Amino acid sequence: MAFLVHTYVSTMISIGSLIREKLEASGMTVKEFSERLGIMRPNAYRIFSAQSIDTALLWQICVILNYNFFEHYSKSVQESLTNKL
């Protein structure tokens, strides 16, 4: 069990940082991003510092930023499974 936890932590992506990076690359402002998500701006900044995120919220962010963030989780899981063998 310790191996699985260590592997998970070592391959975990910082989803908040990645969302912030893609938002900046898109040219969209934090204000516009938060409005499109239907949240207050301070909550958008909380997303940017998050290590994990609700899948329904992430799906909305994917649509808003036109980017598949789930792909990063899929790659991370695959790497963990490969390293386990």
N, C-alpha and C positions, 0 to 999 in steps of 0.2 A: 504494500500500500504506500509506503514512503516513496518508492520509486515513482509511482504514478503521480503523487502530489508534487514531487520535485520536477518531474517532466512537465506537468501542467503549468507550474509557476514559471519555469524557465522558457517556455514557448508562448506564454500568454502575451498577447499584443496589447498595447496601450491604445484602446479604441478611441478614447477622447482626443489624444494627440493626433491620431490619424484623421479623425473627423475635422479637427481644427486645420490641419494641413490641407485637406481637400477643400474646405471652405475657403481658405485663403487663395488657393489656386484657382477657384471658380470665379473670384472677383466679387462674390456676394458679400454683403456686409453682415455683421453679427445681428444687427437690427432686422434686416430682411429675413435672415435665417430663422430667428426666433419668431417673427411674425408668421412665417410660413408653417412653422411647427405649432403655432398657437400657444407659445409659452412666453414668459417674461424674459428679458435679456439676462438677468442674473442666473436663470436656470440654464440658459445656453452655455454660459461660462462653466457651470457645474458639469455639463456634458463634456466639455473640453478637458476637464481634469479627471473624468471617470476612467476607472480601470475595466469596468464591465458596464453593460447596458441592456435594457429590456429589448427583446427581439422585435416587438411591435414598434417601439420607438426607433430602433435601428432601421427597420424597413422604411419608415417615413423619411428618415434622413437619407437613405439610399435614393429614394425617389426625388427628394428635393435637390440633392447634390449630383444626381445622375451618376452614381458610383456604387458598385456592389461591394459593400464592406464585409458582407458574409463570406466572400471569397478568401479574405485573410484568415478568418476563423477556420474555414475548411482546410486551408494549407497548414495551419498550425496543428489541427487535429491529425492530419495525415502525417506530418513530421513526427508527432508524438507516437503514433501507431507504428511507424517505421522504426523509430529508435527503440521501441519496446521489444521488437523482435530481435 
